[in-house]
Amino acid sequence: MEEQPDKMDRILNRLSERLGEWEEWSQIAIENETAFKSYTALSTKTHMDSGCSHAKAQVEVQATPEWAAHFKAVAESNLRVEMAKKQMTALDLQFRAEQTKQANLRRVV
């Protein structure tokens, strides 16, 4: 019969899963931000090359649905990264609390 993982093992497994998610979402966030900055720079330059001032070019670019979609993708992926970090912090606190609880139980015995 296989031994069931204890609470600390389960917490560590969940922490490992969140770490994987954080890495995945961090990579997506980097890709989204790179695409967003590239799109913004190229579009702004195109408007400026056609005679617009920098300020007007920025406004023109930011008024497009494409810019909004890129901006939203960056914001959503950054939110996912932050959520994963918060979950990892919570799991770390759970692990530390369980570690302390088990140490205290060993002292009592």
N, C-alpha and C positions, 0 to 999 in steps of 0.2 A: 504494500500500500504506500502510495506516494504521500509525503508530508505536505500539508497545506502551508502556503507561505504565511508568515506572521504579519501583523499589521505594519511593521516597519518595512518589510519586503514589498507589501502592496503599495505603500506610499512611495517607495523608491521606484517601483515599476511605473506608477502614474507620473512621477517626476520625470522619468526617462522619456515617457511618451510626450509629455508637454515640451521637453527639450527638443525632441524631434520636430514637433509642430512649430516651435519657435524658430528653429533653424530654417524650416521650409518657408514659413511666412516672412522671415527676414530676407531670404533670397528673393521672394516675390516682391517685397517692398523695394528692394534695391533695383530690381528690373523695372518696376512701375515708375519709380522716381527718375530713373535714367531716361526712360521713354518720355516721361512728362517734360523733363528739362530739355531734352533734345527737340521735342515737338515745339515747345514754347520758343526756344532760341531760333529754330529754323523758320517758324512762322513769323516771328517778330522781324527777323532779318529780311524776309521776303517783303513784308509791308514797308519796311524802311527803304529797301531797294527801289520800291515803286514810288518813293517820295514822301512817305509819312514820317512824322517825327517819332522819336522813340516812345514817347508817352502815348501818342495816338496809336502806334503799332501795338503796344501792349494791350490797350483797351480793345482794339479790333480782334486781337488773338483771344483774349479772355472772354469775348462775347460769343465765341463759337461753341457749338455742341461738342466738337472734338476735344477742345481744351477742358470743358467741363467733365467729360468722360475720363480723360487722363487724370485730372485733379481728384475726382471721386475714387478712382482706382488706387491712387497714392494714399488717400485718407483712409480708405477701407483696409488696405493691407497694413498700414501703420497701426490702425486700431487692433487688428488681429495680433500683431507683434506685441503690443502693449498688454492685451488680454492674456496672451500666453505667458508673458513675464509675471503678471500678477498671479496667475494660477501657480506658476513655479514658486513664487514667494510664499503663497499660502501653503503649498505642499511642503516646502522647506520648514515652515513654522510647525506644521502638523508632525513632521518627522522629529524635529527637536523636542516637541512636547511629549511625543511617545517615547523617545529616547530617555528623557528625564523621568517619565513615569516608570519605565522599566528599571532604571537605575535605582529609583526610590524603592521599588518593590523588592529588589535584590537586597537592599540594606535592611528592610524590615524582616526578611527571612533569616 
